[in-house]
Structures are given as structure tokens and as C-alpha cells.
Amino acid sequence: MSTSPSPAPAHIQAIAPYQAGKPIEELAREFGLDPESIIKLASNENPLGCSEQVREALRQAVVSMQGRYPDPNGFELKAAIAARHGVPADWITLGNGSNDLLELASLAFLDEGTSSVYAQYAFVVYRLATQARGARHLMVPARDYGHDLDAMAEAIAEDTRLVFIANPNNPTGTHHPATAIEAFLERVQARHGGRVRVLLDEAYDDYLDPAERFDSAQWVRRYPNLIVTRTLSKAYGLAGLRVGYALAQAETTDLLNRVRQPFNVNSLAQVAACAALADQDFLRQTYALNRAGRERLSQAFGALGLEFVPSSANFVLVRVGDAARINRALLERGIIVRPVGGDGLPEHLRVSVGLPEENERFIRALTDILAA
């Protein structure tokens, strides 16, 4: 008996769907737990939520909301982003989170006759977006859990059209200084010109120490082949509203907008993003909380004799051995962290920084599980 072939191309059938962090409600159903007792340290969310300025802006927006489509061009939000980075509005592409922008870049520049370059242990969406276009994968082995930029530059082939760099990187938390990134950009431009776009994913840039930060808009001005992506899901606490943006010169931005859905950032998200960008006090509060929490987790892992990767983001990657068993034991205690076996790290867990009391509860639970 013959069967009809699948209507989907082989490269689509080969995609392993993205696995998000387990929702609190799902864990509550699975283990019969009180949702209020569960803490989630799995998805690198801001434990403070969003700022009060954002909440107030949303309250006012809901009251006056009508059944209209959002501004497809995001005029006010682009104006706020342009003012922050000192770039023209036509250098900005809005996204439904920065994940959307990664997909847009792959849609604009990759197809079955091209390739992308990305690092081992880098954000899984680089692989998924490449696979979705049927493009060739050029995954470069990691160096100390981070990007080997020299090897990535050498890996660029004649058919390469897109290079993904996460800085800081998820899920490892590694970070390259500005001098290393700039040297890479200079090398790619000198060798390949505009044929190869470099996408610099700065989703976790707001968690860097101030001395480590660099205004990457300056690079966008110098390198026409550069795309910088940012998100408001992390430090700004807008994960549930999904807002991101890309900075690139006008020619690249035009291409990204040709493949962008016209209403990809909804009205409430645009309002919230404008309010969030204006509240730098909240951003400083978030940074301070995260730095203290990250140091506490790192200290605890060291005291437990566990190998961990020094992090520049809002999470810490720790090697626990039997990660599946330990993750299960944590779930039974109402604590959600992130297994990263799908990223090629089967012995590790990624732990997001939470509120101080959440961090301490996790440390106590992990200590008890390891001692059992």
C-alpha cells in the first residue's frame, strides 16, 4: 500500500521544534503543586517583572484602546529607539521579540543555496532559522564554552550569507570584549565586503558591567553589513509582550522590512516599550539585583564543588552531572530551571537569576539533592 509523500520539504520535516521553559501552570498540573509555591528560574526573565511606569502606561492604554490595528511602522517606538542610539528611524526594524528579528534576517538572506555560520552552544534559534530556510549549517566548535571568533571567520565559505554572534551568549553566558568583536567585523568586511551579513545578538547586553558595554550603533555606522539585535524581554521585563528591534543601515533595514509581518508588534507592546525605554532607573535596579544574584549563585556553585561558566548575563550555566535526575528532583520541589541537553550540554543546567529569596530556595534544594 503506497503512502502519499509529505507536502513539507525535507528540511522543514527535519526541524526539532523549539522547547521553551516549562510554564508554572504546567508544572502545577503535572505534580499537583500550588502554582503560588513554584519558582521559575528557567527562561531568563526579569524577576522584578516590568517597571511601574510601564504598568501605568498599559493601564491608560487599555482604557483608551479601540479595535484598531497597531501602527505598522511603530513611529513613536522607533523615535524612542532612534533617540537612544542616535540613529535614523529608517535604520530600525521592530520585531516580536528579538527572536522574530533572527527569523527575519534568515528569511532575507538565506535560502537553499547559501550557508550560515554560528558557534557551538550558541542560541538554538540560529540553528532553527538556518534549517527553516534549507540553508547549510557551518557550526564552529566552541572555545571555553564561547565563540571562537578566529575559527568562525575562517569558516565563512563562498556561499555564506549570514554569521550569528551572541554577545553575551545564551546559554553559556560568555562574553567577548568590544575589541574582539570589532576585529572580527573588520576582518569580515575586508575579506567579504557586503556579501556576508554579521548579526550581533545583544539580547543580554544590559546585564554587562558598565565598563564592558559598547554602543554598537557606532559599529552599525562603520559596517554596512552589520545587524545588531536587541530585546526588551529580558532586563526591561517585557517578555510577555514580545518587543525587540534591530539596528542596521537603511539598505539592510529595507530588506528586513520586506519580509516582516506588517503588524508584528502589537499596540500594547509598543506603548510598554516606549515607557520602558524611558525608565532608566528601573534598568539600573535590575542590573544591581542581577549582579548580586549572579554572584550569589556562582559562590554557591563553587562551595558545592560544581563547575560553572562565569557569566555576563542573567543566568549561570552549571555542570551537575546527571542533569536529568537533578532537574526532575528540582521540579518535584516546585523549582523550574533549564536543562540544556538539546544544546549539546547534557550534564548542565542553566539557572536564571531570581529574587534573593528564590535564589536561596534553589541553593538549599540543590544542596539537599546533591547530598542525597
ABEGO torsion letter per residue (X at the ends): XBBBBBABBAAAAABBBBBBBBBAAAAAAAAGBBAAABBBAAAGBBAAEBBAAAAAAAAAAAAABBBBBBBAAGAAAAAAAAAAAGBBAAABBBBBEAAAAAAAAAAAABBAABBBBBBBGBBAAAAAAAAAAGBBBBBBBBBGGBBBAAAAAAABBAABABBBBBOBBOAAGBBBBAAAAAAAAAAAAAAAEAABBBBBBAAAAAABBAAABBBAAAAAAABAABBBBBBAABAAGAAAAGBBBBBBBAAAAAAAAAABBAAABBAAAAAAAAAAAABAAAAAAAAAAAAAAAAAAAAAAAAAGBBBBBBABABBBBBAEBAAAAAAAAAAAGBBBBBAAAAGBAABBBBBBBBAAAAAAAAAAAAAAAAX
